[in-house]
Amino acid sequence: MECWLITSRAEIMRLEFGDEPPPEICLPDKPLSEIEDDAPRRAIQDAPYIIYRRFHLAAESWRLGIVYAVSPPTVGDIQILSAYRAGHESRPRLV
């Protein structure tokens, strides 16, 4: 099942987990482009952290799967996600 993160800044990112997605994830309160991927060197990043909870949207929209957000996704959030997903699917991929 697809998993998506909708940040408090209305940024969208696809997430990949193993068999069972966690009930929540914790990320620094920064734009996604500024989150550093240096956990082996630095365990804590210099920003407050936000907890994103898992919301299963299969009943509302079978295409979206699981969404991680601070609060239950609104219709606007789902529209942003649908637009992002449609744009992502239409991009040509080089293999």
Legacy VTK file of the C-alpha trace (Angstrom):
# vtk DataFile Version 3.0
C-alpha trace
ASCII
DATASET POLYDATA
POINTS 95 float
0.000 0.000 0.000
1.278 3.466 -0.846
2.260 5.763 2.027
2.435 9.546 1.795
3.611 12.323 4.084
1.741 15.637 4.075
3.762 18.126 6.117
2.415 21.169 7.911
3.913 23.184 5.002
1.718 21.275 2.495
4.762 19.424 1.164
4.154 15.945 -0.208
6.576 13.026 -0.091
6.120 9.348 -0.841
7.316 7.053 1.950
8.363 3.433 1.750
8.152 1.066 4.694
8.403 -2.678 5.162
5.399 -4.878 5.751
3.667 -2.717 8.345
3.906 1.107 8.304
4.498 2.562 11.794
1.581 4.238 13.607
3.487 7.548 13.635
6.730 9.142 12.467
8.709 12.019 13.961
10.486 14.594 11.762
12.159 17.964 12.369
9.965 21.023 11.791
11.811 22.059 8.621
11.112 22.022 4.893
11.745 18.526 3.533
14.641 19.810 1.422
16.416 20.992 4.583
16.131 17.790 6.581
19.614 16.390 6.783
20.250 12.724 6.191
23.160 12.422 8.587
21.718 10.327 11.411
24.878 8.200 11.766
26.898 11.349 12.566
24.301 13.437 14.386
21.382 11.848 16.192
19.393 15.041 16.831
18.777 17.824 14.340
18.531 21.435 15.513
14.787 21.977 15.169
11.629 21.181 17.098
10.151 17.850 16.043
6.633 17.140 14.794
4.824 13.827 15.191
2.894 12.748 12.105
0.168 10.160 12.714
-0.974 7.475 10.286
-4.384 7.858 8.636
-5.788 5.083 6.478
-7.771 6.618 3.628
-8.807 3.484 1.742
-12.506 4.049 2.504
-12.408 7.613 1.174
-10.006 7.109 -1.713
-8.699 3.673 -2.660
-5.814 5.175 -4.649
-4.194 7.080 -1.797
-3.581 4.336 0.752
-1.987 5.631 3.971
-1.304 9.280 4.743
0.889 10.621 7.550
-0.203 14.054 8.752
-0.427 16.143 11.927
-4.237 16.095 11.872
-6.749 14.173 9.763
-6.292 15.183 6.125
-8.775 17.673 4.756
-10.331 17.660 1.307
-7.687 20.237 0.302
-4.882 17.948 1.504
-6.277 15.067 -0.527
-6.582 17.299 -3.608
-2.926 18.364 -3.248
-1.887 14.737 -2.841
-3.959 13.636 -5.841
-2.451 16.394 -8.004
1.082 15.527 -6.875
0.479 11.836 -7.499
-0.985 12.489 -10.965
2.005 14.665 -11.903
4.441 12.089 -10.556
2.809 9.275 -12.557
2.837 11.254 -15.799
6.592 11.971 -15.711
8.659 9.835 -18.046
11.110 7.573 -16.251
14.480 6.575 -17.589
15.413 3.020 -16.772
LINES 1 96
95 0 1 2 3 4 5 6 7 8 9 10 11 12 13 14 15 16 17 18 19 20 21 22 23 24 25 26 27 28 29 30 31 32 33 34 35 36 37 38 39 40 41 42 43 44 45 46 47 48 49 50 51 52 53 54 55 56 57 58 59 60 61 62 63 64 65 66 67 68 69 70 71 72 73 74 75 76 77 78 79 80 81 82 83 84 85 86 87 88 89 90 91 92 93 94
